[in-house]
Amino acid sequence: MKKLILIPIFALLGLTVHAQTDADFAENFPVNLYPGTTNEYKVTAWNTSFTIPTIRVNFHENARGNEAKVAAFNSVGAGVSLGAGRLIVTTDTNNRVVSKKFKNSFSGQVGFLFSVSNNTPDGSSNSVFAPVIGINVLNFNFSVGREFGSLAPEQKKNFIAISYNLPISSIIPNSFYIFRSNEKPIKNSLDKND
């Protein structure tokens, strides 16, 4: 069980370590940077995030038929996403990148959730590790998962969740990896139409 938890954590840290620096980005990407401006580009990027499930629906099968139980804010997780978004790049008067932020638009995500419940009938704790797969729209995630670990009586292993993603790139600069971008900005601070 410890390996199932540690492998995704080290994978997320590995992606953060291999993220692009501002200098690497400026040298290796065919984007037009303009001195002293803030520009916005359409990009495709790998991103990592912490996941906070706001609503999780667990399914149960009993003598009355199928039913679902809703849990709120009872687990935490992390994930890796690949998708489309916007990159906002600010340069100084020497055309060096001083800031870059990635804003997700739409992406696919794989990750895991982990929760501990002390509400078992015999008073013991119930640990659940669950891999998930889903889609992200902005920072909201809609996913399905499969639980590993102890389950409540008659609980099915599959569940659905609606989560909020906290991108690691909003906490740690340069913790995303951009591998495709349009050359011209879709929005430029020099444009008079802003």
C-alpha positions as CSV (number, residue, x, y, z in Angstrom):
1,M,0.0,0.0,0.0
2,K,2.9,2.4,0.8
3,K,4.3,1.9,-2.7
4,L,0.9,2.8,-4.3
5,I,1.1,6.1,-2.4
6,L,4.8,6.9,-2.9
7,I,5.0,6.2,-6.6
8,P,2.5,9.0,-7.7
9,I,4.1,11.5,-5.2
10,F,7.6,10.9,-6.7
11,A,6.2,11.1,-10.2
12,L,4.7,14.5,-9.4
13,L,7.9,15.7,-8.0
14,G,9.8,14.4,-11.0
15,L,7.6,16.5,-13.3
16,T,8.2,19.6,-11.2
17,V,12.0,19.0,-11.3
18,H,11.9,18.7,-15.1
19,A,9.8,21.9,-15.7
20,Q,11.2,24.6,-17.9
21,T,13.0,27.6,-16.5
22,D,12.2,31.1,-17.9
23,A,15.6,31.0,-19.8
24,D,14.8,27.6,-21.3
25,F,11.4,28.7,-22.4
26,A,12.7,31.9,-24.1
27,E,15.5,30.0,-26.0
28,N,13.6,26.8,-27.0
29,F,10.2,28.1,-28.0
30,P,9.3,29.8,-31.3
31,V,7.2,32.5,-29.7
32,N,7.4,36.2,-30.3
33,L,8.4,38.0,-27.1
34,Y,8.2,41.7,-27.0
35,P,10.3,43.9,-24.5
36,G,8.4,45.3,-21.6
37,T,5.1,43.6,-22.3
38,T,2.7,41.0,-21.0
39,N,1.5,38.6,-23.7
40,E,-0.9,35.7,-23.7
41,Y,-0.4,32.5,-25.8
42,K,-2.4,29.4,-26.5
43,V,-0.4,26.4,-25.3
44,T,-0.5,22.7,-24.6
45,A,1.1,21.7,-21.3
46,W,1.7,19.1,-18.7
47,N,0.6,20.4,-15.3
48,T,0.4,18.9,-11.8
49,S,-2.1,19.7,-9.1
50,F,-3.5,18.9,-5.7
51,T,-7.0,17.7,-5.8
52,I,-9.7,18.5,-3.2
53,P,-12.8,16.5,-3.8
54,T,-15.8,18.6,-2.9
55,I,-18.4,16.0,-3.7
56,R,-17.8,12.3,-3.9
57,V,-20.5,9.8,-4.7
58,N,-20.1,6.2,-3.5
59,F,-22.4,3.5,-4.8
60,H,-23.9,0.8,-2.6
61,E,-25.9,-2.4,-3.5
62,N,-28.3,-3.7,-0.9
63,A,-31.6,-5.6,-0.6
64,R,-33.6,-2.5,-1.6
65,G,-31.5,-2.1,-4.8
66,N,-28.7,0.3,-5.7
67,E,-28.3,3.5,-3.9
68,A,-25.6,6.2,-3.6
69,K,-24.1,8.0,-0.7
70,V,-22.6,11.4,-1.0
71,A,-19.6,12.5,0.9
72,A,-18.1,16.0,1.0
73,F,-14.5,17.2,1.7
74,N,-13.4,13.8,3.0
75,S,-10.3,13.1,0.9
76,V,-7.3,14.7,-0.7
77,G,-5.2,13.8,-3.8
78,A,-2.9,14.8,-6.6
79,G,-2.8,14.4,-10.3
80,V,-1.1,15.1,-13.6
81,S,-2.9,16.7,-16.5
82,L,-2.3,17.2,-20.2
83,G,-4.3,19.8,-21.9
84,A,-4.9,23.2,-23.5
85,G,-4.7,26.5,-21.8
86,R,-3.3,30.0,-21.8
87,L,0.3,31.1,-21.0
88,I,0.7,34.6,-19.7
89,V,4.3,35.8,-20.2
90,T,5.7,39.1,-18.9
91,T,9.1,40.4,-20.1
92,D,11.3,43.3,-18.9
93,T,12.7,46.0,-21.1
94,N,15.7,43.7,-22.0
95,N,13.2,41.1,-23.3
96,R,14.0,38.6,-20.5
97,V,11.1,36.6,-19.1
98,V,10.3,37.8,-15.6
99,S,7.0,36.0,-15.1
100,K,5.0,33.2,-16.7
101,K,1.7,31.7,-15.6
102,F,-0.3,28.8,-17.0
103,K,-4.1,28.9,-16.9
104,N,-5.9,25.7,-17.7
105,S,-8.8,25.7,-20.1
106,F,-9.5,22.0,-20.8
107,S,-7.5,18.9,-20.0
108,G,-7.5,15.2,-19.1
109,Q,-6.1,14.1,-15.8
110,V,-4.9,11.0,-14.0
111,G,-4.2,10.9,-10.3
112,F,-5.1,9.5,-7.0
113,L,-7.2,10.2,-3.9
114,F,-6.5,9.2,-0.3
115,S,-8.8,9.3,2.6
116,V,-9.0,8.0,6.2
117,S,-12.3,7.6,8.0
118,N,-12.7,6.9,11.7
119,N,-16.4,6.2,11.4
120,T,-16.3,2.4,11.2
121,P,-18.7,0.4,13.4
122,D,-15.9,-1.3,15.3
123,G,-14.1,2.0,16.0
124,S,-11.1,1.3,13.7
125,S,-9.9,3.6,11.0
126,N,-10.7,2.9,7.3
127,S,-8.0,4.0,4.8
128,V,-8.8,4.2,1.1
129,F,-6.4,4.8,-1.8
130,A,-8.1,5.4,-5.1
131,P,-6.7,6.0,-8.6
132,V,-8.9,8.4,-10.6
133,I,-9.2,9.5,-14.2
134,G,-11.2,12.5,-15.4
135,I,-11.4,15.8,-17.3
136,N,-10.6,19.3,-16.1
137,V,-12.6,22.4,-17.1
138,L,-10.7,25.4,-15.8
139,N,-9.7,24.2,-12.3
140,F,-12.7,22.0,-11.8
141,N,-12.3,18.2,-12.2
142,F,-15.0,15.6,-13.0
143,S,-13.6,12.1,-12.5
144,V,-14.3,8.4,-11.9
145,G,-12.2,6.3,-9.6
146,R,-11.8,2.8,-8.1
147,E,-11.2,2.4,-4.4
148,F,-8.5,0.1,-3.0
149,G,-8.5,-0.7,0.6
150,S,-11.3,-1.3,3.2
151,L,-14.8,-0.6,2.0
152,A,-18.0,-0.2,3.9
153,P,-20.4,-3.2,3.7
154,E,-22.1,-3.5,0.3
155,Q,-20.1,-0.6,-1.1
156,K,-19.0,-0.8,-4.7
157,K,-15.4,0.0,-5.6
158,N,-16.3,2.5,-8.3
159,F,-17.2,6.1,-7.5
160,I,-17.5,9.5,-9.1
161,A,-16.2,12.8,-7.8
162,I,-16.4,16.5,-8.5
163,S,-13.2,18.2,-7.3
164,Y,-11.4,21.5,-7.2
165,N,-7.8,21.4,-8.5
166,L,-5.1,23.6,-6.9
167,P,-2.4,23.8,-9.6
168,I,1.1,23.4,-8.2
169,S,2.2,26.0,-10.8
170,S,0.2,28.6,-8.8
171,I,2.4,27.9,-5.8
172,I,5.8,27.0,-7.3
173,P,6.9,29.0,-10.3
174,N,7.8,27.1,-13.5
175,S,6.2,23.8,-12.3
176,F,4.6,23.0,-15.6
177,Y,6.0,21.8,-18.9
178,I,4.9,23.5,-22.2
179,F,5.5,21.4,-25.3
180,R,3.5,23.3,-27.9
181,S,2.6,26.9,-28.3
182,N,1.3,29.3,-31.0
183,E,4.0,31.7,-32.2
184,K,2.0,35.0,-32.0
185,P,0.3,36.1,-28.9
186,I,-3.5,36.0,-28.8
187,K,-3.4,39.1,-26.5
188,N,-0.6,41.7,-26.2
189,S,-0.4,44.5,-23.7
190,L,0.7,46.8,-26.6
191,D,-2.6,46.2,-28.4
192,K,-4.8,49.3,-28.3
193,N,-8.0,47.2,-28.3
194,D,-7.6,46.0,-24.6
